[in-house]
């Protein structure tokens, strides 16, 4: 007696019997069904004594949930594809002599809703609704494959019986009896985020049929902000019913205008089959709105493909050109297209769906009575499915159909493994066991052991196996929809998302293979609230707007940004500086006040010129050392002052070479001590002038103080104090070579760090004290009677000296970099030149030009006037 192995499809029924071994039986034609109770259910397959296949995709109703009246049945002819792939897979298994040899699989299709009642019927006999009552021919369920609806029960009946279940669309259910044939929704959403980040799309619109629950909410309100993505709008699509059509039409118009005006060029569509979205995009064709639809990049988040009802046959689908979608991995199964092209559909007279599918796909009519020739557009049976547009029927393998194909093979391989196990036990125990003869004793939970270990390569060569959580080891492929005016479209694979690959290979996409909407002229679209900030700028958030909306501001002077959309500008490294556009860093040049540059050359020329002048003056004084004007006011002090002035001019050259630790130690110390000697000499001269005048008075005791020893003592003591200050400076915080990276942006300035600014200003302060003392004494003695009163010359020289160094302090503090050194060098040269010119040039004039005045009589004749 034959044992029956059947596949049952909700809404479409066909039966197969399996006769006794070794004879294989053929697939019988479907039995008639009644559409009276048909509603779109979920996709299920399964069974040992009953395989079950339930689909909501082939049929649909336009039903108002607030009314009980059901309208005319509408067929989504495209998903007739799912039933055909099931028939094809079962046929191929039965023809395979290696897989389940001597066992023939069959299928049975029920026209019932896939809810709680329908699932209970799966555990009843074939004629009466008596669940779990063993009488008659039972529907003994072994496994279920498809998009399984848990129904209305708190505990699903399939889980209660531990029935293995194979969802072929993403399901949030984490039942231990689930073997997911596709990646879950979370991977779809991760793929969407990766796609948005890859193309830098941060301003996104969302059109959804309904909020999809926790996972979809988590994508929009949690994951998007974490990745810098903002939602321009989230609009919930409304179902269209006859009784509220005008209200919905008004809403459609408002939504259309909002969609066109939005700056979001990328919109995520979460609408199964895109039926409601197509109503929205059809408004311009219906001339309800005058605005042409603005080009958008549609990202289809649902796991269904583009499908059309018969009344949408003339609707333009080119508005969806360039759409991107994620789907399960799929490949073309060899022989499937040939099966679709050569199948004699009308030989299966009991195919209850065929009439509706054919009439709505080809727009023809089946005559109710044979020979009725008055009916126009009669279906003659010669129509070809390959002539239909892709929105009505695809000859290629879709992701969903490929999942169904693999699911059927998974069950077959598990049954095959079970049969081999039973044969092994029979051989070991010497008992006669048969999968067929003892099929009624097989329990559904027994299949789990074999399903967990199933692993095989399908006919395409793809490996099919599950991980430890019962999820198929697979990923997603990214498809690009290319539409044509004849309503056909192609799905072009342009990338993939593989969670099992290495980190750099998890997400791959081929940009050149993507066809974008015509509005964008085949350039990558931009979808941002604000245009990208170019390099050299940074983003500043706009008040009371999402963080994706911002203003672009130039980087501060000392910063740069080398990339677009930088949140903040960055500083270059210390040895670099921003270029003119502030979008990259350039190496900084080393700079110091050099004798090779114009400023340095000028200062060197002045130093050398005044040094030569000093030498000329010294030579003149040495040559005419016996003359009264040279002897006047201590000849030795004159020579000492000239030598110290010469050294002052020469020490300025130390400031015009590259700073190093030795130069930095010498130049400030030598400057301080040499200038102290020069100013001390001037002070000594002024004191000698005053004391000499006082010594000439009758009875004055000042004679014994006037002499060579007093001048040397003044110079030595005053210079010794300055030398002491410098020694303290050297042993505490000595000057050292340093770099200045802040004064100038483009260069690094080599400089001498004074070590202690306090000690530096102490040296200057003491020198200023000596200068002030010299100026005071010289000023008080300026009117002493004499034909040549040197006190006046000393007064002017110290006036210039004091003016130079008083102005030096603010000038030095207000300049930066190498110009600080230039200020100091100029002050040294100017003050030294002032002493040289004011003190010695008048004497040189007398010595060289007016030698007649260079005698003792001329110097003393007006002494008492």
C-alpha positions in Angstrom: 0.0 0.0 0.0 1.3 3.4 -0.9 2.5 5.9 1.7 1.7 9.5 0.9 4.3 12.3 1.2 2.7 15.6 0.4 3.6 19.2 0.1 0.7 21.5 1.0 0.5 25.0 -0.3 -2.1 27.4 1.3 -4.2 28.7 -1.6 -2.9 26.3 -4.2 -3.3 22.5 -3.9 -1.6 19.6 -5.6 -1.2 16.0 -4.4 1.5 13.5 -4.9 1.6 9.8 -3.8 4.5 7.7 -3.0 4.1 4.1 -3.9 5.9 1.2 -2.4 9.6 0.8 -3.2 11.3 0.7 -5.6 8.8 2.3 -8.0 8.7 6.1 -8.1 5.4 7.8 -8.8 4.8 11.0 -10.8 3.4 14.3 -9.7 -0.3 14.5 -10.1 -2.2 17.6 -11.2 -3.6 19.9 -8.5 -7.1 19.3 -7.2 -9.7 22.0 -7.6 -9.9 24.7 -4.9 -12.3 27.3 -3.9 -11.2 30.9 -3.6 -14.0 31.8 -1.2 -11.8 31.7 1.9 -8.5 32.8 0.4 -6.6 35.6 2.0 -2.9 36.3 1.7 -1.1 34.2 4.2 2.5 33.4 4.9 4.8 31.1 3.1 5.2 27.6 4.7 6.7 24.3 3.5 7.2 21.0 5.4 6.2 17.5 6.0 6.9 13.8 6.0 3.4 12.6 5.6 2.6 16.3 4.9 4.8 18.9 3.5 3.2 22.3 3.9 3.7 25.4 1.7 1.7 28.6 2.6 2.0 31.8 0.6 0.5 35.2 1.1 2.2 36.5 -2.1 0.1 35.1 -4.8 -3.2 36.5 -3.8 -4.4 39.7 -2.1 -7.5 41.5 -1.1 -8.4 45.2 -1.0 -10.2 45.1 2.3 -11.1 47.9 4.6 -10.4 46.8 8.2 -13.4 48.8 9.4 -15.8 46.9 7.2 -16.5 43.3 6.8 -17.1 43.4 3.0 -14.4 41.8 1.0 -13.7 43.1 -2.5 -12.7 41.3 -5.6 -9.7 39.0 -5.3 -6.6 40.5 -6.8 -3.7 38.3 -7.9 0.0 39.3 -7.6 0.9 37.2 -10.6 4.6 37.7 -10.0 4.6 35.5 -6.9 3.1 32.5 -8.8 6.9 32.2 -9.3 7.1 30.8 -5.7 4.8 28.0 -6.4 6.6 27.1 -9.6 10.0 27.0 -7.9 8.5 24.6 -5.3 7.1 22.3 -8.1 10.5 22.5 -9.9 12.5 21.7 -6.7 10.3 18.7 -5.8 10.5 17.5 -9.4 14.3 17.7 -9.4 14.5 15.9 -6.1 12.3 13.1 -7.4 14.5 12.8 -10.5 17.7 12.6 -8.4 18.7 9.0 -8.0 21.2 9.9 -5.3 19.0 12.0 -3.0 16.1 10.1 -1.4 16.3 7.1 -3.8 13.2 5.1 -4.1 11.2 7.8 -2.3 8.9 10.2 -4.2 7.9 13.5 -2.7 4.6 15.1 -3.5 2.8 18.3 -2.5 -0.7 19.3 -1.4 -1.9 22.9 -1.5 -4.7 24.1 0.8 -6.8 27.2 0.3 -6.8 28.4 3.9 -5.6 31.4 5.8 -2.3 30.8 7.6 -3.5 31.7 11.1 -4.2 29.7 14.2 -7.2 27.8 12.7 -5.2 26.8 9.6 -2.3 25.5 11.6 -4.6 23.4 13.7 -6.0 21.9 10.5 -2.5 20.7 9.7 -2.7 18.3 12.7 -6.2 17.0 11.8 -7.4 14.4 9.3 -8.0 15.3 5.8 -11.8 15.6 6.0 -12.6 16.8 9.5 -11.3 19.5 11.8 -10.3 17.2 14.8 -6.8 18.3 15.8 -4.5 15.5 17.1 -7.2 12.9 16.7 -5.7 9.9 15.0 -8.3 8.5 12.7 -8.4 8.3 8.9 -5.7 9.8 6.8 -3.8 12.3 9.0 -1.8 15.3 8.1 1.3 14.2 10.0 3.5 17.3 9.8 7.2 17.0 9.9 8.5 20.4 8.9 7.3 23.8 7.8 9.1 26.2 5.4 8.2 29.8 4.6 7.4 33.1 6.2 5.7 31.6 9.2 3.0 33.6 10.9 2.7 32.7 14.6 -1.0 33.3 14.4 -3.1 34.6 17.3 -2.0 32.1 19.9 0.4 33.1 22.7 2.3 29.8 22.2 2.4 28.8 18.5 1.0 25.4 17.8 3.9 24.6 15.6 6.3 25.2 18.4 4.2 23.1 20.7 4.7 20.1 18.5 8.4 21.0 18.0 7.9 21.2 14.2 11.0 22.4 12.4 10.3 25.7 10.7 12.2 27.3 7.8 11.4 31.1 7.4 12.2 32.3 3.9 11.8 35.9 4.9 13.4 37.7 7.9 11.5 36.9 11.1 12.2 38.4 14.6 11.0 35.1 16.1 13.9 33.3 17.9 12.1 30.0 18.3 14.5 27.1 18.9 12.7 25.3 16.1 13.4 27.9 13.5 16.0 27.5 10.8 16.3 30.9 9.1 16.8 30.7 5.4 17.7 34.4 5.0 19.6 37.0 7.0 17.6 38.7 9.7 16.3 42.3 9.5 19.2 43.6 11.6 21.6 42.7 8.8 19.4 44.4 6.3 19.5 47.6 8.4 23.3 47.3 8.9 23.5 47.1 5.1 21.5 50.2 4.7 23.7 52.1 7.1 26.9 50.9 5.3 25.4 52.0 2.0 24.5 55.4 3.4 27.9 55.9 4.9 29.7 54.7 1.7 28.0 57.4 -0.4 28.0 60.0 2.5 24.2 60.3 2.4 23.3 61.9 5.7 19.9 63.5 5.0 17.4 60.7 4.5 13.7 60.5 4.0 11.6 57.5 5.1 8.3 56.2 3.6 6.9 53.3 5.5 3.7 51.3 5.3 3.8 51.0 9.0 6.3 51.4 11.8 7.9 48.0 11.7 8.4 47.6 15.5 11.4 47.7 17.7 14.0 46.8 15.0 12.9 49.4 12.5 12.5 52.1 15.2 15.9 51.3 16.4 17.3 51.9 13.0 15.8 55.3 12.5 16.0 56.7 16.0 19.1 55.1 17.4 21.4 53.7 14.8 21.1 56.6 12.3 22.2 59.3 14.8 25.1 57.1 16.0 26.5 57.1 12.5 25.9 60.8 11.7 22.7 60.2 9.7 19.6 62.4 10.1 16.0 61.8 8.9 14.5 64.7 7.0 11.1 63.1 7.4 9.4 59.9 8.4 6.0 59.5 6.6 3.7 56.6 7.2 2.0 55.4 4.1 -1.8 54.8 4.2 -3.7 52.0 2.6 -6.1 53.0 -0.2 -9.7 51.9 0.1 -12.7 52.8 -2.0 -14.7 54.4 0.9 -11.9 56.8 1.9 -10.3 57.3 -1.5 -10.7 61.1 -1.6 -9.3 61.6 1.9 -6.3 59.4 1.0 -5.9 61.3 -2.3 -5.7 64.6 -0.4 -3.0 63.1 1.8 -1.2 61.7 -1.2 -1.0 65.2 -2.8 0.3 66.8 0.4 2.9 64.0 0.8 3.9 64.3 -2.9 4.6 68.1 -2.6 6.5 67.5 0.6 8.6 64.8 -1.0 9.4 67.0 -4.0 10.4 70.0 -1.9 12.6 68.0 0.5 16.3 68.3 0.0 16.6 64.6 0.9 17.6 62.9 -2.4 17.7 59.5 -0.8 14.4 57.9 0.5 14.1 54.6 2.3 11.0 52.7 1.2 9.5 50.2 3.7 6.5 49.1 1.8 5.9 45.5 0.7 5.7 45.3 -3.1 5.7 49.1 -3.2 2.0 49.2 -4.0 1.3 52.3 -1.9 4.4 54.1 -3.0 3.5 53.6 -6.7 0.1 55.3 -6.0 2.1 58.3 -4.6 4.5 58.4 -7.6 1.6 58.1 -10.1 0.0 61.4 -9.3 1.8 63.3 -12.1 0.6 60.7 -14.6 -2.9 61.2 -13.4 -2.5 65.0 -13.8 -3.5 65.5 -10.2 -0.3 67.4 -9.5 1.5 69.7 -12.0 4.9 69.3 -10.4 7.2 66.7 -12.0 8.7 64.3 -9.6 12.1 65.2 -8.5 14.7 62.4 -9.0 15.3 60.4 -5.9 17.4 57.4 -5.0 15.0 54.8 -3.6 16.4 52.3 -1.1 14.0 49.5 -0.8 14.1 48.2 2.8 11.5 45.5 2.5 12.4 42.0 1.4 9.9 41.9 -1.5 10.5 42.9 -5.1 8.6 45.1 -7.4 5.1 43.6 -8.1 2.0 44.9 -9.9 -1.7 44.2 -10.0 -3.4 43.9 -13.3 -4.7 47.5 -13.1 -1.2 48.8 -12.7 0.0 47.3 -16.0 0.2 50.6 -17.7 1.8 52.5 -14.8 5.2 53.9 -15.4 7.9 52.2 -13.4 10.7 54.4 -14.6 10.3 56.6 -11.5 11.9 53.7 -9.7 14.9 53.5 -12.0 18.1 53.3 -10.1 16.6 52.0 -6.9 18.8 50.0 -4.6 17.6 47.0 -2.6 19.0 44.3 -0.4 18.1 40.6 -0.8 19.3 37.2 0.1 22.1 35.7 -2.0 20.6 34.1 -5.2 21.9 32.4 -8.3 20.3 31.1 -11.4 19.4 27.5 -11.0 20.2 25.5 -14.0 17.1 24.3 -15.8 14.6 26.6 -14.1 14.1 29.0 -17.0 13.7 26.0 -19.3 11.2 24.6 -16.9 9.2 27.8 -17.0 9.3 28.0 -20.8 8.4 24.4 -21.5 5.9 23.7 -18.8 2.4 22.9 -20.1 0.5 25.0 -17.6 -2.9 24.0 -19.0 -2.3 20.3 -18.7 -2.8 20.8 -14.9 -6.5 21.3 -15.1 -6.9 21.4 -11.3 -4.5 24.4 -10.9 -7.0 26.7 -9.1 -4.8 29.7 -9.4 -4.0 29.4 -13.0 -7.2 31.0 -14.3 -6.8 34.1 -12.2 -3.1 34.4 -12.8 -3.6 34.1 -16.6 -6.5 36.5 -16.8 -4.9 39.2 -14.7 -1.4 38.8 -16.3 -2.4 38.7 -19.9 -5.7 40.6 -19.8 -7.6 37.7 -21.4 -10.7 35.8 -20.3 -11.5 32.1 -20.0 -14.9 31.4 -21.5 -17.4 30.0 -19.0 -18.9 27.7 -21.6 -17.0 25.7 -24.2 -17.4 27.1 -27.7 -18.5 30.5 -26.7 -17.0 32.6 -29.5 -18.6 35.9 -28.6 -16.1 36.7 -25.8 -13.2 38.9 -26.9 -9.6 38.4 -25.7 -10.1 34.7 -25.0 -7.2 33.0 -23.2 -6.0 30.5 -25.8 -3.2 28.9 -23.7 -0.5 30.0 -26.1 0.5 33.0 -23.9 4.1 33.0 -22.7 5.2 34.1 -19.2 8.4 35.4 -20.6 6.5 38.1 -22.5 5.3 39.6 -19.3 7.1 42.7 -17.8 9.3 42.0 -14.8 6.7 43.6 -12.4 4.3 40.9 -13.4 6.5 37.9 -13.8 10.3 37.3 -13.8 11.9 34.4 -15.6 15.1 34.8 -13.5 15.5 33.4 -10.1 14.5 35.9 -7.4 16.0 36.0 -3.9 12.8 34.8 -2.3 12.4 31.9 -4.8 16.0 30.9 -4.3 15.4 30.7 -0.5 12.3 28.5 -1.1 14.4 26.3 -3.5 17.1 25.9 -0.8 14.6 25.3 2.0 13.1 22.3 0.1 16.5 20.9 -0.5 17.4 21.3 3.2 14.4 19.3 4.2 15.2 16.7 1.6 18.8 16.3 2.7 17.7 16.0 6.3 15.3 13.3 5.4 18.0 11.6 3.4 20.4 11.7 6.4 17.6 10.3 8.6 17.0 7.5 6.1 20.7 6.6 6.1 20.7 6.6 9.9 17.8 4.3 10.0 19.5 2.0 7.5 22.6 2.0 9.6 20.6 1.0 12.7 18.8 -1.7 10.7 22.1 -3.1 9.6 23.5 -3.0 13.1 20.5 -4.6 14.8 19.5 -6.9 12.0 16.0 -5.4 12.0 14.0 -4.3 9.0 13.3 -0.6 9.3 11.9 1.5 6.5 11.4 5.3 6.2 8.2 4.7 4.3 6.8 1.8 6.2 7.5 3.4 9.6 6.9 6.9 8.5 3.8 7.2 10.7 5.9 6.6 13.8 8.3 9.4 12.9 8.0 12.5 15.2 8.8 16.0 14.0 11.3 16.6 16.8 13.4 13.8 15.5 14.4 15.8 12.4 16.2 18.5 14.4 19.3 16.4 15.0 19.8 16.0 11.2 18.9 19.6 10.4 21.5 21.0 12.7 24.2 19.1 10.9 22.9 19.4 7.4 25.6 20.7 5.0 25.7 20.4 1.2 26.3 22.2 -2.0 23.2 22.9 -4.0 23.0 22.5 -7.8 24.5 26.0 -8.3 27.5 25.2 -6.1 26.5 27.4 -3.1 27.2 25.8 0.3 24.1 25.4 2.4 24.6 25.0 6.2 23.4 26.6 9.4 25.3 28.1 12.3 24.8 27.1 15.9 21.8 29.5 16.2 20.0 27.8 13.3 20.7 30.7 10.9 21.8 30.0 7.3 25.4 31.0 6.8 24.7 33.6 4.1 24.7 37.3 3.5 22.9 39.9 1.4 23.4 41.0 -2.2 22.8 44.6 -3.2 20.7 45.0 -6.4 20.2 47.9 -8.6 16.9 48.2 -10.5 17.2 49.2 -14.1 13.8 50.0 -15.6 12.7 50.4 -19.2 9.7 52.1 -20.9 8.1 48.7 -21.8 7.5 48.1 -18.0 10.3 45.6 -17.8 13.2 45.9 -15.4 16.4 44.1 -14.5 18.0 43.5 -11.2 21.7 44.1 -11.5 24.0 42.9 -8.7 26.2 45.7 -7.6 27.5 44.7 -4.3 27.2 42.4 -1.3 27.2 42.4 2.5 28.9 39.3 3.9 29.0 39.2 7.8 31.2 36.1 7.5 34.0 37.7 5.5 37.0 39.6 6.8 36.5 43.1 8.0 37.6 44.8 4.8 35.4 42.5 2.7 32.2 42.6 4.7 30.7 45.4 2.6 31.6 45.7 -1.1 30.0 47.8 -3.8 30.8 48.5 -7.4 29.9 52.1 -8.0 30.5 52.0 -11.8 27.9 49.2 -12.2 25.1 51.3 -10.6 22.6 53.1 -12.9 21.4 56.2 -11.1 18.2 58.1 -11.8 18.4 60.2 -15.0 18.2 63.4 -12.9 21.7 62.9 -11.6 23.3 62.4 -15.1 25.0 59.2 -13.9 26.9 61.0 -11.1 26.7 59.9 -7.5 23.8 61.8 -6.0 24.3 64.0 -3.0 21.9 63.9 -0.1 22.8 66.3 2.7 21.0 68.9 4.6 24.0 71.2 3.9 26.4 71.0 1.1 29.7 69.4 2.0 32.2 71.8 3.7 35.2 71.9 1.5 38.7 71.3 2.9 39.9 74.4 4.8 36.5 74.8 6.5 34.7 73.2 9.4 31.1 72.6 10.4 29.2 74.7 12.9 25.8 73.4 13.9 22.8 75.5 13.1 20.6 76.3 16.0 17.3 74.4 16.4 18.1 72.1 13.5 19.3 68.5 13.3 23.0 68.0 13.7 23.3 67.3 9.9 22.4 70.9 9.2 25.4 73.2 9.7 27.2 76.3 8.5 30.6 76.0 6.8 33.2 78.4 8.4 36.8 78.9 7.4 39.4 77.4 9.7 41.2 79.7 12.1 44.5 81.1 10.9 46.8 78.5 12.5 44.6 75.4 11.7 43.7 73.4 8.7 41.2 70.7 7.6 42.3 68.3 4.8 39.0 66.5 4.4 35.4 67.5 3.7 32.9 67.9 6.5 35.4 68.2 9.3 33.8 68.9 12.7 36.8 70.9 13.7 40.0 72.1 12.2 43.3 70.6 13.2 46.7 72.0 14.0 49.7 71.1 11.9 52.7 69.5 13.6 55.2 71.9 15.1 57.4 71.6 12.0 54.6 72.4 9.6 52.1 75.2 8.9 48.8 75.5 7.0 49.0 76.5 3.4 47.1 79.4 1.9 43.9 77.4 1.4 44.3 75.8 4.8 43.6 72.3 3.4 47.1 70.9 3.9 50.3 71.4 5.9 53.6 72.6 4.4 57.1 72.2 6.1 58.2 75.3 8.0 61.5 76.9 7.1 64.2 77.5 9.7 64.6 81.3 10.2 66.9 83.6 12.2 68.3 87.0 11.8 71.1 86.2 9.4 73.8 88.4 7.9 72.7 87.0 4.5 69.2 88.6 4.4 68.6 92.3 3.7 67.9 93.3 7.3 71.0 91.5 8.4 73.1 92.9 5.6 72.1 96.4 6.6 72.9 95.9 10.2 76.3 94.3 9.4 77.1 97.2 7.1 76.3 99.7 9.9 78.3 97.8 12.4 81.3 97.6 10.2 81.0 101.3 9.2 80.9 102.5 12.8 83.7 100.1 13.7 85.8 101.6 11.0 84.8 105.1 12.2 85.8 104.1 15.7 89.2 102.8 14.5 89.7 106.0 12.5 88.9 108.1 15.6 91.2 106.0 17.7 94.0 106.3 15.2 93.5 110.0 15.0 93.7 110.3 18.8 96.8 108.1 18.9 98.4 110.2 16.2 97.7 113.5 18.0 97.9 112.1 21.5 100.4 114.9 22.5 97.9 117.7 21.6 96.0 119.5 24.4 92.5 118.4 23.2 93.5 114.7 23.4 95.2 115.2 26.8 92.2 117.1 28.2 89.9 115.1 30.4 92.0 112.0 30.9 93.6 110.5 27.7 93.4 107.0 29.0 89.6 107.2 29.6 89.4 108.4 26.0 91.2 105.4 24.7 89.2 103.0 26.9 85.9 104.4 25.8 86.9 104.2 22.1 88.0 100.5 22.5 84.8 99.7 24.4 82.7 101.4 21.7 84.6 99.4 19.0 83.8 96.2 20.9 80.1 97.3 21.2 79.9 97.6 17.4 81.6 94.3 16.9 79.6 92.4 19.6 76.4 93.2 17.6 77.7 90.8 14.9 77.1 87.9 17.3 73.4 88.5 17.0 73.5 87.9 13.2 74.7 84.2 13.2 72.7 81.0 13.9 72.0 80.8 17.6 73.6 78.0 19.6 74.3 77.6 23.2 77.8 79.2 23.1 76.6 82.2 21.1 73.6 82.6 23.3 75.8 82.7 26.4 78.4 85.1 25.0 76.2 87.7 23.2 74.1 88.8 26.1 76.9 88.7 28.7 79.4 90.4 26.5 76.9 93.0 25.5 76.1 93.8 29.1 79.7 94.0 30.4 81.1 95.9 27.4 78.3 98.5 27.5 78.8 98.8 31.2 82.5 99.6 30.6 81.5 102.2 28.0 78.9 103.9 30.1 81.2 103.7 33.2 83.9 105.4 31.1 81.4 108.2 30.3 80.4 108.4 33.9 84.0 108.7 34.9 84.6 111.4 32.3 81.7 113.5 33.6 82.9 113.1 37.2 86.5 114.0 36.3 85.2 117.2 34.5 83.3 118.3 37.6 86.1 117.4 40.0 88.7 119.1 37.8 86.7 122.3 37.8 86.3 122.1 41.6 90.0 121.4 42.0 91.0 124.6 40.2 89.4 126.7 43.0 91.8 128.2 45.5 92.0 126.1 48.7 90.1 123.1 47.3 90.8 119.7 48.7 89.7 118.0 45.5 93.2 118.2 44.0 94.3 115.0 45.7 91.3 113.0 44.2 91.8 114.2 40.7 94.1 111.8 38.9 94.4 108.6 36.8 93.5 106.4 39.8 90.1 107.8 40.3 89.0 107.2 36.7 90.2 103.6 36.7 88.5 103.0 40.0 85.1 104.3 38.8 85.3 102.2 35.6 86.5 99.1 37.4 83.9 99.3 40.2 80.9 100.0 38.0 81.9 97.2 35.5 82.6 94.8 38.3 79.0 95.1 39.6 77.7 94.4 36.1 80.0 91.4 35.8 78.7 90.1 39.1 75.1 90.3 37.9 76.1 88.5 34.8 77.8 85.7 36.8 74.7 85.2 38.9 72.7 85.0 35.6 75.1 82.4 34.2 75.0 80.2 37.3 71.2 80.4 37.8 69.3 80.6 34.6 71.8 81.0 31.8 70.6 81.8 28.2 70.3 78.9 25.8 69.4 78.2 22.2 65.7 77.8 21.6 63.1 77.8 18.9 60.1 80.0 18.5 57.2 78.3 16.8 54.5 80.8 17.7 55.8 84.1 16.5 55.5 83.3 12.8 53.3 80.7 11.2 55.4 79.8 8.2 58.8 79.6 9.8 60.5 78.2 12.9 62.6 81.0 14.4 65.9 80.0 16.0 66.5 82.3 18.9 68.3 82.7 22.2 66.1 82.2 25.2 67.3 84.6 28.0 66.7 81.9 30.5 65.6 84.4 33.1 63.9 87.5 31.9 64.4 89.0 35.3 68.2 88.8 35.1 68.1 90.1 31.5 66.2 93.2 32.6 68.5 93.5 35.7 71.4 93.9 33.3 69.5 96.5 31.2 68.4 98.2 34.4 71.9 98.5 35.8 73.1 99.8 32.5 70.3 102.3 32.5 71.2 103.3 36.0 74.8 104.1 34.9 73.5 106.0 31.9 71.1 108.0 34.0 73.8 108.9 36.5 76.2 109.9 33.6 73.4 112.0 32.0 72.6 113.7 35.4 76.2 114.6 36.2 76.9 115.8 32.6 73.8 117.8 32.5 74.7 119.6 35.8 78.2 120.4 34.5 77.2 121.5 31.0 77.6 125.3 31.8 81.0 125.1 33.4 83.2 127.9 31.8 85.6 126.7 29.2 86.3 127.2 25.6 85.7 123.6 25.0 83.4 122.2 27.6 83.3 118.3 27.1 80.3 118.1 29.6 78.0 119.4 26.9 79.1 116.7 24.5 78.7 114.1 27.2 75.2 115.4 28.0 74.0 115.1 24.4 75.6 111.6 24.0 73.9 110.3 27.1 70.6 111.9 26.1 70.7 109.9 22.9 71.8 106.8 24.7 68.9 107.0 27.2 66.4 107.8 24.5 67.5 104.7 22.5 67.3 102.3 25.4 64.1 103.7 26.9 62.4 103.2 23.5 64.1 99.7 23.2 61.9 98.1 25.9 58.5 98.7 24.4 59.8 98.0 20.9 61.5 94.8 22.1 58.3 93.5 23.8 56.1 94.4 20.9 58.0 92.5 18.2 58.3 88.8 17.6 60.7 86.3 16.2 63.9 87.5 14.6 62.8 91.1 14.6 63.3 91.2 18.3 67.0 90.5 17.6 66.9 93.3 15.0 65.6 95.7 17.5 68.3 94.9 20.0 71.1 95.1 17.4 69.8 98.4 16.2 69.6 99.7 19.7 73.2 98.7 20.3 74.4 100.3 17.1 72.4 103.5 17.7 73.4 104.1 21.3 77.1 103.3 20.5 77.0 105.6 17.5 75.4 108.3 19.6 78.3 108.2 22.1 80.9 108.1 19.3 79.4 111.0 17.3 78.6 113.3 20.2 81.8 112.8 22.1 84.5 112.4 19.5 83.4 113.9 16.3 83.6 117.5 17.7 87.2 116.8 18.9 88.1 115.2 15.5 86.8 118.3 13.8 89.1 120.5 15.9 92.1 118.1 15.4 91.7 117.8 11.7 89.8 120.8 10.4 90.7 123.5 13.0 94.1 122.6 14.4 94.5 126.3 15.3 92.1 125.7 18.2 94.0 122.7 19.4 96.3 124.6 21.9 96.4 125.3 25.5 95.7 129.0 25.1 92.5 128.4 23.2 91.3 125.9 25.8 91.8 128.3 28.7 91.3 131.8 27.3 87.6 131.9 28.0 87.9 130.0 31.2 86.7 132.8 33.4 84.3 134.5 31.0 
